[in-house]
Amino acid sequence: MTTLTPSILRALMRLSLVILTLLLPWHLGMTASGQAPAAVLTYARSVSVPLNALQLFDAATDAWTWTFGKEPGARVLSTDRSAGVLKGTARLNFRSRMLTGREETMGTVSYQVLVQVQAGECRITISELTHTGNRNTTRGGIHLKQLMRADADARKTEGLSRANVERLHGELRAAANEHLTGLLQAFEARLRASVER
């Protein structure tokens, strides 16, 4: 019989959280017709760190400073050490590889970050990913607005055909995924390093 070690249990807990994060919006959002509505793009990660709540909050604040805090437009919206909650916002810059509307869609993807801490665990959620195009072009900006999990669910956008909307949305989603996954990994690494200091 296999014994479950603490590291295996943590890995199973992380996997369960990822599965729940993916399935819960679908399950809760089922319509009367049995079809799930479009799901917005979000990222969530849970990190287990052997610190008490206040120590972990301080470590998370430090991790914010060295990761999300260095992003363009980054700022802390609210912080509550006793409740273990930090909220912030930032953005990433975007330039499309498409020929159609490349200058108009060049712009930013803004996002919200929620950090929730309790003894031994830090949860990070990135949501409200919103694309804003370049308003300074002759034709004005092309904005895809809120990013979705599926390209087919991207909202209709004036100035682009449906095929180009989906293609552009795919570029935005891929850019956000690469960038934000890297930030989450750096945030986790910084948290774990705080234990060794």
N, C-alpha and C positions, 0 to 999 in steps of 0.2 A: 504494500500500500504506500502511495506517494504522500509525503508530508508537504503541506503548503508552507513555504517559507514566507517571511514578511515581504521580500522582493517580488515573489510570485503573486501574492495577494494584492500588492500595489499595482502590478501590471494588469491583473484581472479587473481591478477597480477602474483603472484608466480606460481599458477597453470597453467596459460597461458604460462609462460616462460618454464615450464617443458614440456608441451605438444608440444610447438614449437621446443624445443630442441630435442625431440624424433622424430617428424615428418619431420622437415626440411631436414635433411640429406637424408631421404628416398625419399622425394618429388624431391629434386634437383638432386638426383643420379639415377633417373629412366633411364634405358637403352632403346634402340630402341625396344627391345623385350617386354618391359613393366615390367621387373623384376628389383627390386632394387639391386644394388651391395652390397657387404658385408660392414657393417658399423663398424668402429673402436670404441672401448670403450672410452667414455668420461664422465665426470661428470660436472655438472654446477649447480650453486646455486646463487640466487640473494637475497640480504639482504637489507631491508629498515631500515635506521638509521637516526634519525633527527639531522644530523650534516652537516656543509658546506663541500665543496669538500676537502679543505686542512685538516680540522680537521678529516674527515673520512679517508683520506689517511694516516695520522699519526696513527689513530686507527687501520687501516688495516695492517700497517707495524708492529705495536706492536702485533697484532693477528698472523701475520706470524711468528714472533720471538718465540711466545709461543706455536705454533702448528706445522706447516710444518717445521719451522726453527730448530726444535728439532729432526727431522727425520735423519736417516743415510744419509750421503752425501749431506745434504741440503746446498744450497747456492743460494744467490740472483744473477741472471744473469744480470738484469738491473732494474733501478728504475728511475721514472720520476715523481716527486711530482706535478709539474705544469700540466702535462698531465693526472695525476691520474692513472699511470700504473706501476705495479710491476710484474716482471717475475722472476720465480725461478725454481729450480729443486730439487728433492730429490728421495729417493727410499725406498722401504720396503723389508724386508728380507722374503724369502719364502722357505719352506721345504714341499715337497709333502708327502701325506700319501700312495701313490701308492708304490707297491713293484717294479714294472718295472721302471728302470731308476731313482729311488728315489735320489741316490747320484748325478747322472749327472744333474738332473733338479733342485737340490737344488741351490738357488742363490738369485737373486734380481729382483724386478720389479721397474724400474726407471720411473719417470713421470715428466711432466712439469706442472707448475702452473702459471696461468695468473690471476692477480687481476686488475680489472678495476673499478675506482671510479669516481663518479660524485656526485653532491650535493644530499644527501639523499639516495643514492643507491651504493652498492658495489656488483660487480659481480665477482664470482670466477669460473674459468674453469680449470679442470684437464684433460690433454690430453697426447698423446704420451706414453701410458703405454706400456713398453717394457720389456719382460722377458729375462734375461740372466742366463744361467745355470752355473754349477760349472766346470770351465775349468781344475781344478786340479785333476780330476779323471783319472783313467787309460785310459778310452775310450774317455776322453774329455767331454766337456759340451754338454748338449742338451738344445737348446734355442728355445722357442716358438716365440720369437720376439714380434711383435705388438699384443696386445690383442684386440679381437673383441667383439662385443655385443652378438653374438651367437656362441656357441661352434662349431657348424657345419661349421662355416666360418674360424676356426683356420687354419693356414697355414700348409702345409705338412712339417713334421720334420723328418730329418734323424735319425734313431735309434729307432723310435716308430711307432707302427701300427696306423692306422687311429683311431681305437676305443680308444687307449691309448692317442693319441693326444687330442681328444675331451674330454676325462676324465680329463687329466691334465689341459687343458684349463679351464674346469669348476672349478677345484680347484683354479687356479690362479684368475679367475674372481670373485669367491666367497671371496677369501682372500682380493683382492683389494677392493671389494665392502664394506666389513665389516670395513677394516682399513680406507679407504678414506672417507667413510660416517661419521665415528667417528671424523676424523680430520675436516671435513667441519662443523659438529655440534659444535665442540670445537671452531673453528674459528668464527662462528656466535655468540656463547655465549660470546666470548671475545670482539667482536665488540659491542654487545648490552651492556655489562658491562661498556664499555668506556663512555657511556652516563650518567651512574649513578655516575661516579667518580667526 
